[in-house]
């Protein structure tokens, strides 16, 4: 992937040197190591609950939001992985700014916060077990760069474009939030039984995969992609399908507990966005199935 030629975003905030306990404002809670964090993520997928809710049950989320005490800072330009994130984020800003202009609007780019182990957001206190996530409350993407190593080594999805797909997926959630879809779907979920609420979550996630594919479509047009890049992104999408993760964790697949979609669904919706470059093709709520 020829990402070094891309424009760098100025919307990357580096919190990796901050103390999570200071952000949280003290208190108890269970401190989880790497294995424990992975188990939380897998458990959330098995039982169909938000990983943040699992962390709440473990005492790792605050009851009130604590203001940050340190000013935001940008990552060092000499940090290669942070530079990569900044380049991908900058390109998503360019792609979605152009699309919003065609709709007669303006794209408000999100902040992307780099953290290590744990972080405080408007959505609560989160350990790295939740993986990269987007918080609608503060319109920020949160990313522990260690996830990229997990993606490569544990999930078998190495490569720059696989990592870029992860970022583009979270930006897809930001687009959903900006156009007002996220709030509408969350309101519907609160009124539904668990299985139906989970089904709506799946449609949201698949749409974010499709929106990530749209970014990939324009990256391909720019000549940013190299041979093997698309396959790397498809491996990443397949690696984090609910069915695959559940089967790996306990050998049993429970479709009613899915919150992100199957490996096949995720790869097919990403491919749809990649091939069409058309937001209208990403209406998972009408299509219901890929």
C-alpha positions in Angstrom: 0.0 0.0 0.0 1.5 3.4 -1.1 0.2 5.3 2.0 3.3 7.4 2.3 2.1 9.7 -0.4 -1.2 10.5 1.4 -1.9 13.7 3.1 -1.5 13.6 6.9 -4.4 14.5 9.1 -4.0 16.9 12.0 -6.7 15.2 13.9 -4.7 12.5 15.6 -4.3 12.9 19.4 -1.7 10.9 21.3 -2.7 9.8 24.8 -0.3 6.8 25.0 1.8 8.4 27.7 -1.2 9.3 29.9 -2.2 7.3 33.0 -5.6 5.6 32.5 -6.1 5.7 36.3 -5.5 9.5 36.3 -8.1 9.9 33.5 -10.5 7.7 35.4 -10.1 9.6 38.6 -9.2 6.7 40.8 -11.4 3.9 42.1 -11.4 0.2 42.0 -11.9 -2.3 39.2 -10.3 -5.4 37.9 -7.0 -4.8 36.0 -6.8 -7.2 33.1 -3.7 -8.4 31.3 -3.5 -9.2 27.6 -5.2 -12.6 27.8 -7.9 -11.3 30.1 -8.6 -8.5 27.7 -9.0 -10.9 24.8 -11.4 -13.0 26.8 -13.5 -10.0 27.5 -13.7 -9.3 23.8 -14.6 -12.9 22.9 -17.1 -13.1 25.7 -18.9 -10.0 24.5 -19.1 -11.6 21.0 -20.5 -14.8 22.4 -23.2 -13.3 24.5 -24.0 -10.5 22.2 -23.3 -7.5 24.5 -21.3 -4.4 24.1 -17.7 -4.9 25.3 -18.0 -1.6 27.2 -20.8 -3.1 29.2 -18.6 -6.1 30.1 -16.0 -3.7 31.4 -18.6 -1.9 33.4 -19.5 -5.2 35.2 -15.8 -5.7 36.0 -15.7 -2.2 37.6 -13.6 -0.7 34.8 -15.9 2.1 33.9 -16.6 5.3 35.9 -20.0 6.5 37.0 -19.2 10.0 35.9 -17.0 11.4 33.3 -13.8 13.0 34.6 -12.3 16.0 32.6 -8.9 15.4 31.2 -6.1 17.3 33.0 -3.5 17.4 30.3 -3.8 19.2 27.0 -4.0 17.1 23.8 -0.9 16.5 21.8 0.0 15.2 18.4 2.1 12.1 17.9 5.7 12.4 17.0 6.3 12.6 13.2 9.1 10.1 13.8 6.6 7.4 15.0 6.1 5.3 11.9 2.8 3.6 13.0 1.3 6.9 14.2 2.4 8.4 10.9 0.5 5.6 9.1 -2.6 6.3 11.1 -2.4 10.0 10.3 -2.1 9.2 6.6 -5.1 6.9 6.5 -7.2 9.3 8.5 -6.2 12.1 6.3 -7.3 10.2 3.2 -10.7 9.3 4.8 -11.2 13.0 5.5 -10.6 13.8 1.8 -12.9 11.1 0.6 -15.8 11.9 2.9 -15.4 15.6 2.5 -15.9 15.2 -1.2 -19.0 13.1 -0.6 -20.6 15.4 1.9 -20.0 18.3 -0.6 -21.9 16.4 -3.3 -24.8 16.2 -0.8 -24.7 19.9 -0.1 -23.1 19.5 3.3 -19.8 19.7 5.1 -17.9 16.8 6.7 -16.9 17.3 10.3 -13.8 15.1 10.6 -13.4 13.2 13.9 -10.5 13.1 16.2 -8.6 9.8 16.3 -7.2 9.1 19.8 -4.2 6.8 20.2 -4.1 5.2 23.7 -2.3 2.4 25.5 -4.1 -0.3 27.6 -7.1 1.9 28.6 -8.8 5.2 27.9 -11.5 7.5 29.1 -14.1 8.6 26.5 -17.6 10.1 26.5 -18.8 6.5 26.2 -17.1 5.5 29.5 -13.8 4.0 30.6 -12.5 1.3 28.2 -9.7 -1.2 28.3 -8.0 -2.2 25.1 -10.1 -5.4 25.1 -12.9 -3.6 23.3 -10.6 -3.1 20.3 -10.8 0.0 18.2 -14.0 1.9 18.8 -16.0 5.0 17.8 -17.7 7.0 20.5 -20.7 8.9 19.2 -20.8 11.0 22.4 -17.6 12.8 21.6 -17.3 11.9 17.9 -13.9 10.4 18.4 -12.2 7.1 17.2 -10.1 5.3 19.9 -7.3 3.0 18.9 -4.7 1.1 20.8 -2.0 0.4 18.2 -1.3 -3.0 19.9 -4.5 -4.2 18.1 -2.7 -4.1 14.8 -0.3 -6.7 16.2 -3.2 -8.8 17.4 -4.8 -8.5 13.9 -1.6 -9.8 12.3 -0.5 -12.5 14.7 -3.7 -13.8 16.4 -6.2 -13.2 13.7 -3.9 -13.9 10.7 -4.6 -10.6 8.9 -1.3 -8.7 8.4 -0.7 -5.9 6.0 -1.1 -2.1 5.8 -4.5 -2.3 4.0 -5.8 -4.7 6.6 -4.9 -2.1 9.3 -6.3 0.7 7.1 -9.6 -1.2 6.8 -10.0 -1.2 10.6 -9.6 2.6 10.7 -11.9 3.1 7.7 -14.6 0.9 9.4 -14.6 3.2 12.5 -14.8 6.2 10.3 -17.8 4.6 8.7 -19.4 4.7 12.2 -18.6 8.4 12.3 -20.4 9.0 9.0 -23.4 7.1 10.4 -23.4 9.4 13.4 -23.0 12.6 11.4 -26.0 11.8 9.2 -28.1 11.0 12.2 -28.5 7.2 11.6 -26.7 6.1 14.8 -29.0 7.9 17.1 -32.1 6.6 15.3 -30.9 3.0 15.4 -29.9 3.2 19.1 -33.3 4.5 20.0 -34.9 1.5 18.1 -32.6 -0.9 19.8 -33.6 0.2 23.3 -37.2 -0.8 22.5 -36.5 -4.3 21.1 -35.8 -7.7 22.6 -32.1 -8.6 22.8 -32.0 -10.8 19.6 -33.7 -8.1 17.5 -31.5 -5.4 19.0 -28.5 -7.4 18.1 -29.8 -7.8 14.5 -29.9 -4.0 14.2 -26.3 -3.8 15.5 -25.3 -6.2 12.8 -26.8 -4.1 10.1 -25.0 -1.0 11.5 -21.7 -2.9 11.5 -22.1 -4.3 8.0 -22.9 -0.8 6.7 -19.7 0.5 8.3 -17.9 -2.3 6.5 -19.5 -1.1 3.2 -18.5 2.5 4.0 -15.0 1.3 4.6 -15.1 -0.3 1.2 -16.1 3.0 -0.4 -13.0 4.6 1.0 -11.0 1.7 -0.4 -12.7 2.2 -3.8 -11.3 5.8 -4.0 -7.9 4.7 -2.6 -7.8 2.2 -5.5 -8.6 4.9 -8.0 -5.8 7.0 -6.7 -3.3 4.2 -7.2 -2.7 3.8 -3.5 -3.4 0.1 -3.5 -0.9 -2.6 -4.5 -1.3 -6.2 -5.4 -2.5 -8.2 -2.4 -3.9 -5.2 -0.5 -7.6 -6.0 -1.2 -7.0 -9.6 -0.1 -5.5 -8.4 3.1 -8.5 -6.3 3.9 -10.8 -9.2 3.1 -8.8 -11.4 5.5 -9.2 -8.8 8.2 -13.0 -8.6 7.7 -13.3 -12.4 7.7 -11.1 -12.8 10.8 -13.3 -10.7 13.0 -16.7 -12.2 11.9 -18.9 -13.2 14.8 -19.2 -16.8 13.6 -15.5 -17.3 13.3 -14.7 -15.7 16.7 -17.4 -17.7 18.5 -16.3 -21.0 16.8 -12.7 -20.3 17.8 -13.7 -19.5 21.4 -16.0 -22.3 22.2 -16.8 -24.3 19.1 -20.4 -23.2 19.0 -22.0 -20.5 16.9 -25.0 -18.5 18.3 -26.5 -16.4 15.6 -28.9 -14.5 17.9 -25.9 -13.1 19.8 -24.2 -11.7 16.7 -23.5 -8.0 16.9 -21.1 -7.5 13.9 -22.1 -10.1 11.3 -20.6 -13.3 9.9 -17.2 -13.4 8.2 -19.0 -13.9 4.9 -21.4 -10.9 5.5 -18.5 -8.6 6.5 -16.4 -9.5 3.4 -19.3 -9.2 1.0 -20.4 -5.8 2.3 -16.9 -4.5 2.3 -16.6 -5.7 -1.3 -19.8 -4.1 -2.3 -18.5 -0.7 -1.1 -15.1 -1.3 -2.8 -16.7 -2.2 -6.1 -19.4 0.4 -6.3 -18.0 3.4 -4.5 -21.7 4.3 -3.9 -23.1 5.1 -0.5 -26.6 4.1 -1.8 -25.3 0.6 -2.3 -24.6 0.4 1.5 -28.2 0.5 2.7 -28.0 -2.7 4.7 -31.3 -1.9 6.4 -33.2 -2.3 3.1 -31.1 -5.1 1.7 -31.2 -7.1 5.0 -28.7 -9.5 3.5 -25.7 -9.2 1.2 
